[in-house]
């Protein structure tokens, strides 16, 4: 169990890329995230489970709306696997997230219930787990948003640069609000445990909007 923190401690929403499901960095990132001394909600991608939905859609010809709902379940499948493998606690609602944080526990998000109840989330493939993490960060008034990727990014990038480089999904700018954003790739994992233990984030800080010429 992570130590309980002071009143109204900083909240970190961290999104763990589905592409890391078979990476040796996955257990290292989980261990590092457990070092975060304050409140933390972990969002995972869909990994191979979402890939299966994408592969099946052109063959079965179900709609994007149905594909979106299936992709949310893919995120939950990945979350179930992580919960069992690394002793993490699952949370489907804001109440469950808050209850785990109050106990000093990391909350691993199961998104289906909250996303189904939201009227501001588009049900299509433009909205992936990156956008959902940004949405959750806004909804829960998170202090920080960390996207953990299987690729490194250069410094001094904007969110638009991330979209153009396909580091995040096309809808991400619409769902990201004012939450300070960091992106961490393989180079960051070596120092992640120490930085997270000091309540600072590894990776590259992202400029919220286009740079002014």
N, C-alpha and C positions, 0 to 999 in steps of 0.2 A: 504494500500500500504506500502511495505517495503521501508525503507529509501534508497536513492541512496548513493552509496559508492564512494570511491576514484577511481582514474584512475587505470585500470587494477587490480581490486580487486580479491581476491582468488575466484575460482569457485569450488563449491561443487556439485558433482553428488551424489544424494541420491536415493537408490532403496528401495521402500516400498513393503515388501513381500505380495503376494496375499493371503497368509494364514491369514493375519490380517484383512481380509474384515469384519469378524463378531466379531472382538475383541474389548473390551472396550478401548484398547490401541490405536486403530486407530485414533480417534479424538485427543487424547493426542499427538501422534506423529505429526500429521498435524500441530497442534498448536505450537509444539516445533520447527518444521522446519521453520515455518513462522518467528521465532526469528532470524534465520541466517542473519547476517547484510550485507552480500555480495551477490555475484551471486550464484544462486542455480537452478539446473535442477533436477526435480523429475521424477524418472522412477518407474512405478508401475508394479507389476506382473499381471498375468492373473486371479488369484483367481478362483472363481467358474466357470467363463466363459471358462478358459483354461481347467478346469476339465471336462467340458461338451465336449470339443473337444476330449480329451483323451478317454472319455467314448464312443464317437460315432465312433472313428476310427476302432476298431475291428469289429464293427457291419456293418459299411458302406464300409470298406476296401479302403478308400482313402489313397493316398501315404503320406509318411512322409513330402515331400515337400509341399503338400497341407495342411497337418496338421500344419506345421510350419507357413504358411501364415495365417491360421485360428487362430493360437495361438497369432500371432501379433494383429489380430483384437480383440482377447479376451483382450489383454492388453489395447487396445484402448477403449473397452467397460468399463473396470474398470476405466480408466482415465476419461471418460465422466461422470461416476457416481461421482467420487471424485471432478471433476470440478464443478458439480452442487451442491453437498452437502457442499463443503467447500469454494466456491468462488474462485477457482483456474483458471489460464489461460492456455489454451492448445497451444502446439506448435508442428508442424509437420516437420519443416525444421530448418536448422542451422540459416537461416536468421530470422525466427520467434523467435527462442530461444534468439538470440542476441538482437532482438528488445525489447523483454520483459525484459531482463536483463538491457538494457539501460534505461528503465522506472522504474527500481527498483522493478520489479515484479518477482516472482517465476515462472519458466516455467515448466509446466507439459507435458511431452513428449508423443506424439503420434508416435510410431516407424515405422509404415508401410512404409511410403515414403522413409525415409532415409535407412532403411534396404533393401528395394527392389532395391535401387540404389547402394548398396554396393556389391563389388565383393569378399569381404573377410569374409563373414558370411555364415557359413554352414546352409543349410535349413533342419534341422532335430531336433529331440527331445533332443539331447545332448546339444543344445544351448537354454538356457532358458533366462528369463529376467535378471538373474544374469550376464551372459556373455554379454548380450546386454548393460547392465549398464556399464560394464567394457569397452566394445568397445566404447560407447559414451564418457566415461571419457577420453579415449585416443584420440578420434577424436576431441574433443573440448578442449583438453589440460587442463583438470580439475586439480586443485590443490590437491583435496581429493576425495575419493570414500567411501561412507558409505552404508553398506548393513544393512537394518533393518529387523530383523527376528522375528519369533514367539518363538524361542528357544534361550537360552543363550549359549555362547561358553566359554571355558576355556581360560585363558591367555596363552601366549607363543605358539600359534599355527602357523603352516605354512599354505600356501594355499593348499598344498597337504593334510594336515590334514583335512581341510574343505571339500575337495573333498571326501576323504575316509569316513568322517562322514556324507556325503550327505547333508551338510549345503549349498554347492553351487553345480552347475552342473559340469559334467565331463569335459566340454569344457572350463571352466572358466580360467584355467592357460594359455590357448592359447590366450585369449582375454585380460587378465589383463597385463598391461605394467608396467610402473614405478610409477603409481599413488599410493600414500600412501593409504592403505586400513584399514578400521575399520568395525567391525561387532558389532551391538547392538541388544540385546534381551530384554525381559521384564524387567529385573533388571535395565536397563539403562534409561527407560522412565521417572522415577521419577525425575531425574536430567537433563534430556535432554534439557529442555527449557533454563535453566540457562547456560549450557555448550555451546549450539548452539548460545545463545545470546552473548557469549563471543568469538565467532568464534573458539571454540574448540569442538572436537567431543566426544560424549558419546560412550561407548562400549569398545571393545578390539581391540588393534592394532595387525595387522596380519603380520607375518614375510613373506617377499615376496617369498623366495625360501626355500628349505630344510635347516634345521639347520646343521651346520658343527660340526661333532663329535669331 
